[in-house]
Amino acid sequence: MAVTVKHTAIGANRMPGAGATSPDESGLVAFAADRYIALWRPEDETHGVRMLLKGHVEPVCAVLFIRRGLIASGSTDGVVKVWKISSEGNEFDYICAATLRCHSRAISALACTPDNNYLVVAGGDAKVSIWSVRDIADADVVPQQTIQLDPGYFPLCLAVDTINPSNGNSASILAIGATSPRIQVYVSQGTQPPNFTNAVTLKGHEDWVHGLAFKHFKESDDRDVLYLASGSQDRYIRLWKILPMHQYQKAHGSSFLSMSDPLLSNTIYRFFLTLNPETELQEDLSSDSYTSSPLSRTSSQKFANAHSGDNSLEYSIVFDALLMGHDDWIFSLAWHPYTKDMRLLSASADSTLMIWTPDETSGIWTSHARLGDLSIKGASSATGSSGGFWVALWDQKPVPSWIATVGKSGGWRVWTAEKETERWTPKVAITGHAREVTGLAWAPGGEYLLTTSLDQTTRLLAEWKPLGSQDTKGWHEFARPQIHGYDMITIASLSSTEFVSAGDEKVLRVFDMPRSVADLLESMCGFNAWKYKKIDYQGLPDAASVPSLGLSNKAIAVPSGSHNQDVDEDEDAAETDSSSYNSVRTLTTPPLESHLQRHTLFPEIDKLYGHGYEISSVAVSNNGKLLATTCRANNTTHAVIRLFDTTTWHEIRPSLAEAHALTIIGLRFSHDDRFLLSVGRDRLFVVWELSEEGAREVMGYYQIQYKAPRGHTRIIWDGAWAPRGLAKGAQDYVFATASRDRTVKLWTPDGATSWAPRLVQKFEDAVTAVDFWPTLVSGGTQALLAIGLDNGRIFVYALSAAGERALQLEQLVTFDEKLTPSLSISQISWRPQPVATAEHVYDIAVASDDSSVRIYSISM
């Protein structure tokens, strides 16, 4: 039996150093996703995340490609891991080669020396450490140097490069940006390993510095200039030139010495390099003596005389340009990878990427391109703002084909360049939840998957099937039906176009698919919304929007004659009612992040009230006519099940009560809706049976049939019904319960009003999720049971009858731990088998607390 990962959806961590591009031309991107390092290639539209590297136990906040096949990552617990490719045949198969522990606080930034032999690590404990990664191994790895920064100077970003590379005796230069307007510059005098000493302190910014980047540029045959770009919370980018002092004097003559007024002159920050590594810098010259403000003729002469000799070279750092254009904090900077191209990419909290270039004639830096959300200032997530861009990445080819960044929602934004016009156009990229995934639900026919998360969104995933093609181009997010103001807790599918969801509030909300999304799914996924239920297509709302200061998605109608009107994607946020409809239905690729945030909402058609506390679970009967809901509770008054008629959305009273004493966590209807199973924190499960009076009515009403006095010894997290017909007699009805006591119990009827455990299966950790494949397999003799644990492990068992009152379990599949989540499985659900799916191939969706949604394919 084979298990493959069909799709992994996970959002990127929103931190400036959370993404990196491989230095070769493969286009591979590594980024921080919860506690993983995710590998992805932006040019590949068919595949999303190719691999999640497991190893960190806390969220990852910095990622760096040291060189091809070697990745460094740092997490919030102060641990750095170095990953190396395990085999040349698989570029996504990495293993942890070393774990570096030197910092007591979160890792804030990573950098490596240009020779790729030394890794520089910055931590929230105000330390910077240097490690050798030439021959990395886990045994006896110690830092080569640890730099203790000033108290309160907590580093946020790093940049490392070489200076004086032409004479074969190059030195390393290290720039540190921190929770201060000052930039600390350290220099290593060409020693191996590097030994960095403080050289100068650059002043000019007015707030914290988040982004630093070095770049060598050959201005002439004999003049190599090192540029340093710095981006700050003050909304400005500063460019600094680093070059030998004699080159600066040659370019500017003696004018830099003739200005007596400090207000009219530029500060020249000076330091010396020792050409002979064995010769130390003179001890009587501290950094304070040569980082003072503008130099007069006398001070310059004194400085030069003090360092005269053949073994040292004087260098200068001079402020060169101020780049103004961003409206908010600047998070990340990246130079164009080609050495002769002076373009600079910047990412800002104003939700824009900007490409800066100097004018060929005047040398003045201007914005060559501005990309992103140009017209949504200060908007909330519900009205479409991405909340800022955190990362700036170039494709590493000499002529980059794409640039990328990460937004507030955790989704990637990618633009590709048109070679002739150099115009940047948005491209399909990967998306995913940014916090714990709490629930998922398949459409009745399995055409799409709905997911909810604590990131306050509900998302719709489906397979992209281009028109006229039998091949699929992978799974993508095709809609974001709900962008809420509360953390989302649970979801259930009502029909092919309707679902109900509940956030961390007392209200349940019912949604209906708009025509714009239905048309998109039909054209790009082959989804026919009316296949499983008679639906009035003309009665569907056109689209939906969220009013200002509101939480409810309101249906909007497209004015007559504007259904085919072209829409400019960069138009103002105050768009017409037809913009959402037209911008989605005319797409030829899956929606971009900008579409998902603004144009794919589902209108809310009803609200359900009655519970006194936040909703904890929902379940829909198999005939679709009944909705069961529960809420958080600490007594029997609130530990009730409320039933709603899905045709009228009226509550059926009285509620199902007097059974549980604490929160009911899970609800499941049997396949014929005769029984309703409820499990809860009070370690009880209750079987409710459809009453005879209810059976005669359209809706039905349930009464307690059996209340287990002690179903498990710990909290019962989940329950599921096996398909009927496993065996005649007592085994016609079988259900499973999953508990924190590390067991799964299989129950069958024991008389007319009682149930007994027929099988107990123990596991290594708490069992948090179970689900049965909806029909029997192997000629009607076995039921497939999927089990998810608190540690993220997943198993598939075959359940069969072993006599009149006995059951047996056979383990069929143990998922490779490389492919499973590292945190608790919150829900596991088999995909209803579409007609086109091959026999003996089963898909299963898994939601986890690690922010991921994974779809696996199992070949039996």
JORAUR-V882177 format. One record per backbone hydrogen bond with DSSP energy under -1.0 kcal/mol. CO is the residue of the C=O (numbers start at 0). NH is the residue of the N-H. If there is no record, write none. Layout:
# JORAUR-V882177
co	nh
CO	NH
CO	NH
This chain:
# JORAUR-V882177
co	nh
1	858
3	856
6	854
8	852
12	14
14	17
16	62
17	31
19	29
27	21
28	39
29	19
30	37
31	12
32	35
33	59
35	32
36	52
37	30
38	49
39	28
40	43
50	38
52	36
58	75
61	73
63	71
66	69
68	84
69	65
69	66
70	82
71	63
72	80
73	60
73	61
74	77
74	106
78	74
79	99
80	72
81	96
81	97
82	70
83	94
86	89
89	92
91	93
92	85
94	83
97	81
99	79
105	123
108	121
110	119
112	115
116	132
117	112
118	130
119	110
120	128
121	107
121	108
122	125
125	148
126	122
127	146
128	120
129	143
129	144
130	118
144	129
146	127
149	152
151	153
153	178
156	176
158	174
160	172
162	170
170	162
171	187
172	160
173	185
174	158
175	183
176	155
176	156
177	179
177	208
182	201
183	175
184	198
184	199
185	173
186	196
187	171
187	189
196	186
199	184
201	182
207	232
210	230
212	228
214	226
216	218
216	224
222	218
222	219
224	216
225	241
226	214
227	239
228	212
229	237
230	209
230	210
231	234
231	329
235	231
236	322
237	229
238	319
238	320
239	227
240	317
241	225
242	315
243	247
244	248
245	249
246	250
247	251
248	252
251	254
253	256
260	263
268	316
270	314
272	312
275	278
281	284
285	288
289	269
295	299
296	300
297	301
298	302
299	303
300	304
301	305
302	306
304	307
310	274
312	272
313	244
314	270
315	242
316	268
317	240
320	238
322	236
328	348
331	346
333	344
337	340
342	335
343	355
344	333
345	353
346	330
346	331
347	350
347	388
350	372
351	347
352	370
353	345
354	367
354	368
355	343
356	365
358	362
363	358
365	356
368	354
370	352
371	373
379	384
380	383
385	407
392	403
400	416
401	394
402	414
403	392
404	412
405	389
406	409
409	11
410	406
412	404
413	426
414	402
415	424
417	421
422	417
424	415
429	411
432	10
435	453
438	451
440	449
442	445
447	442
448	460
449	440
450	458
451	437
451	438
452	455
452	487
455	483
456	452
457	481
458	450
459	477
459	478
460	448
461	475
463	472
465	468
473	463
475	461
478	459
480	601
481	457
486	503
489	501
491	499
496	512
497	493
497	494
498	510
499	491
500	508
501	488
501	489
502	504
504	614
507	607
508	500
509	604
509	605
510	498
513	517
514	518
515	519
516	520
517	521
518	522
519	523
520	524
520	526
523	464
527	530
534	536
536	539
540	514
541	515
542	555
544	553
546	549
552	603
553	544
555	542
558	561
567	570
572	574
575	578
577	581
578	582
579	583
580	584
581	585
583	586
591	595
592	596
594	598
602	511
605	509
607	507
613	631
616	629
618	627
620	623
624	645
625	620
626	643
627	618
628	641
629	615
629	616
632	662
634	638
637	639
640	655
641	628
642	651
643	626
644	648
649	644
655	640
662	680
665	678
667	676
669	672
673	689
674	669
675	687
676	667
677	685
678	664
678	665
679	682
679	715
682	711
683	679
684	707
685	677
686	704
686	705
687	675
688	702
690	694
691	695
700	690
702	688
705	686
714	739
717	737
719	735
728	731
733	721
734	746
735	719
736	744
737	716
737	717
738	741
738	766
741	762
742	738
743	760
744	736
745	757
745	758
746	734
747	755
753	749
755	747
758	745
760	743
765	789
768	787
770	785
776	780
776	781
781	776
782	798
783	772
784	796
785	770
786	794
787	767
787	768
788	791
788	824
792	788
793	814
794	786
795	811
795	812
796	784
797	809
798	782
799	807
805	801
807	799
809	797
812	795
815	818
823	848
826	846
828	844
833	836
837	840
839	859
841	857
842	830
843	855
844	828
845	853
846	825
846	826
847	436
847	850
851	847
852	8
853	845
854	5
854	6
855	843
856	3
857	841
858	1
